[in-house]
Amino acid sequence: MSEVESHREVLHRTLAAADVSPSVEKSTVILRASGENADENRNLYQSVNRTLLKRLETRPLRDCTHITGEMRALSDKFHRHVLRQATKQQAEEPTVLFSLPRSDRNAASRILRWNRESWGEESSILDHLSAFDILSQGSIQLWAADGDPGVQYSLFDNELVLMQSAHAIRQHVKYVWFLQSEALHGILSKRADELIQTSESLSSGRFTRFNLNLSDPAAMDILAMLRDAPGLAPSELPPRLRGHERVTELLDDLDSCGFIERTRNGFQLARAGFEYLRYLGAT
């Protein structure tokens, strides 16, 4: 089987899994395709981002919906830029749906830990914090699904579809296609609406609170103290920090970022914490 035939066969199976008819598949235009190769995947995503930015130069996108397993659409710095531009113009908010256990939904620190495991080492903590910044602004509808949402895809502008082959959650390399079809877009849009109906909306407030905690002077004081000490127990913090109304939450948020590490008696500054202080010019 040739590479082209292989692409088409995998695409056929993927569309069939989404209940797409052969007639709609036949009328769908393949703008670009990528095999199971990280570099090819990355190049295709960048091509999609450039296409979207080009359209945004002349008018708003008519829609932007991501049905994902891991919210990794927000791990891409280029796509975060696209989303920021889109939210400035669009009347309809972009939508992101991803899989997240119910136990991890109440606090942004839990979501961050889940994302750090899901996105992998290629995403830095700054990527995660940038994504949280976008989510804190309330300009994106975020939905948490129970379990694997099945076929994963993104929809843009009433006719563009970014489709991924079937893959396990946290499997980052797969077949990917950039497709053009109003009919396919309509079918997958309806499927997205059905998934959203059974998912939980995650408000922006938890991300706003996380960002406020991270920028709180008390959080910076904790990092600075740990920089100058081999480790501290919470009871060893000075009274002004021990008495902070959210000190336990601050410590948990710093831990979720990987800036501090738990020890037997308390916390110590992690390497990422040193790098974050250096990034802020505080070392």
N, C-alpha and C positions, 0 to 999 in steps of 0.2 A: 504494500500500500504506500503510495507517495505521500509526501508531507501535506500537500493540498487535500488529498483524499482523507488523510487522517484528521486534519482540522475539521473538515466538513462532517465526518462521521461523529466526532466528539460533539460538535455543535448540534447535530441532529438529535443525539441522545439527550443533550442538555435542554434543548427546546421541548422535546417530547416530555421530559420530566416536569416542565412547566405548563403542560397541556396546550402547547402551541400546535396548531394544525399544520399539515404539510403545505397547504396553499399559502399560509402566512410565512412559513419558513422559505418557500420558493421566492416570494416577493421581497424578502429581506436582503438589503444590500450590505455586504461585508466591507466596511471601510478600511479595517486593519485587523490583523490577527496575530496572536502571539502563542507560541508553544509553551511547554512546561520548562521555562527558562527564566531565571530571575532578571537577567539583563533585558531580555525581550519584553517581559512583563513591565519592567520599569520604563522602557522606551515607549511602549504603547500608552501607559498612563500619562506620560508627559505629552504625547501627541494629543490625547483627549483634552488635557488641561489647556493646551495651546488653542485647540478648536473652541473650547468654551470661552476663553478670554477674548478670542477674536469676535465671537458673537456678542459678548458683553460690551464691546466697543461701540456697538450701534444700537443695542436695545437690551432690555432685561431678558433673562432666560425665563421661559414660560413655566418651567418646573425643574426641580432638582431633588431627586429621591434616591437614597442609598438603602438597599436591603442587604445587610451584611451579617457575618457571624461575629465580627470582632471590632467594629467601629474603625477599621483600619483606613477608611477613606480620610479620616482626620489625622492619620500618621504622616501623610504626604504634605510636606511644606508647600509645594506648588499648589496642591489642591486646597489647602487652607487659605491660600491667597485668593484662589478662585471663589471660594465660599464667602470670603470677606467682601469681595467685589460684588458678588451676587446679592448678598444681603443688603447692600446699600441701595440696590435698584429694584429688587423683586417685591411685589405686593404679597406673594405667597412665600412663606418661609420654607427654606430647604428642610428636608426630613431625613433623619438617620435612624434606622432600626438595627439593633444588634442583639446578640444573645448575652444574657447576664443573669446569673442565679439570683433568686429573690433575696437571699441573705446578704447580697452585696449591693443592694440598690439604695439604701437609706443614706449612706455617707459617701462623699466624694473620695475620701481616702480609700474606701473599699473598691470603688470603681477604678481608681488609679492603680491599685495593686493588681486588679484583674487585667487592666489594659497593659501594664508593664509585662506581665506574663504572656499575654496574647500577642503583643506587637513584636516582641523579641528584642534582641540587643541592637539591631540596626536602628532602632528609634531611641533617641536620647531623652533624658528627662525634660529638656527644653521643648522637644516635640510634644510631650505630654502636657506640659504647662501651657503651651501655645494653644493646644486643642481645648483645654479647660477654659482658657480665656475666651475663646469663641463661644463655648457653651454657656459661660456665665452671662453673656450679653442677652440671652433670651431670644436670639434671632434664628435659632435652629430648633425644630421640633425633634426631641430625642425620645426614642421608644425602646423599652427593654422587653425582649421576647423570652419566653420559656423554651430553652432548648434550641436546636439547630433550625433556622428559618427555611432550610431546604435550598432551592436554587437561589444563588446570590447574584445581584445585578444592581446597576444604577440607571436612572432614567433622567434624561435631560431634554428640555425644549420641545416636548410633545412628539419627538421623532427619533431621538438618539438613545441608544441602549449600550451600556457597557456590561457585558455578560461574562460570567466566570463558569468554568466547568465544575462539576460536582467535586467537592473536596472536603476533607475533615476540618473542623474548626482548629485554628492555629497552624494550618498548612498554608504557607505563604506563596508557594509556586504552583501555578495551574495554567491551563489553557484560558486565554482571555480573548474576547472579540469586541470590537467597536462596530456597532451595527446601526443601520438607518432604516426605520420602518415605523410609520404611524400606527399600523395595525398591531405590530408586535408591542410597541410602546403601550397601546391601549390595553392589551391583554395583561401585560405585566403590571400596569398601573392598578388595574382592578385587583390583581393578586396582592399587591402591596397594601391596598386598602383593607383587604380581608385580614392580612397579617397584623396590621395596626389595630384592628378591632379587638384582637385577642392579646394585645401587648399592653404594657404599663407605661404611661407617660412619665418621664423624668424631668422635673422642673429645673429651671436654671438656678434656683436659690441655693442648692447644695454646692454648686460650683462657685457661685459668688462668695459664699461663706468660706469655702476652701481658699480662694484667692485672698480674701481679707485676712485669714489666719496666716497665710504664708508671708504677707506683706506687713503683718503686725510687728512693731518694733520688738516686742517680747520674743518673737520667733528668731529674729536676727540676734538678739542678746543671747538666746540659748545656744545658737550655732557658734557665736563668738566665744562664749564661755567654754564650750566643748573643744574649740580649737586650741585653747590655752590650757586645757586640763586633760589628763588621760581618760577621764570618764567621770560621770556624776550620777548619783542617785537623785530622783526627784526631790527627796528630803533635803538634799544639799544645795538646791537652788536658793538664791537669796529671797528674802521675804516678798519683795515686790513681784517676783516671778511665781513663787509658790502660791501667792494670793491672787494671781491672775485668774479671772473667772473661767477662762477656757484653756488653762495650762495643759490639762490632760489631752484635750483635743489638738492643741498646737503640737504636742509631742507626737501624737499619732499621725498628724498630717506630715510632719517632717520625716517620720519613719517611713510613711508610705512613699515618699519621694526618693527614699534611699539616702537621704542626707545624714541621718543618724542611724546607729545600729543598737539594738537592745543587747545588753550584757546581763550577767547574773544579778548585778546590783542596780543597774540603771541603764544609762546610755553612753555611747561614745560617738565622736564625729566620724562618719564614714568618708571614704575617698571622694564620693560624689558631693559630700558636704563641703570638703575643701575646695573642690572645683567650682561649686556654686558660689562660695564666698569670693573666689578669685574672679569669677565671671562678673560679680557685682562690685569688684574693686575693693573688697573688704579684707584682703589678706596683705 
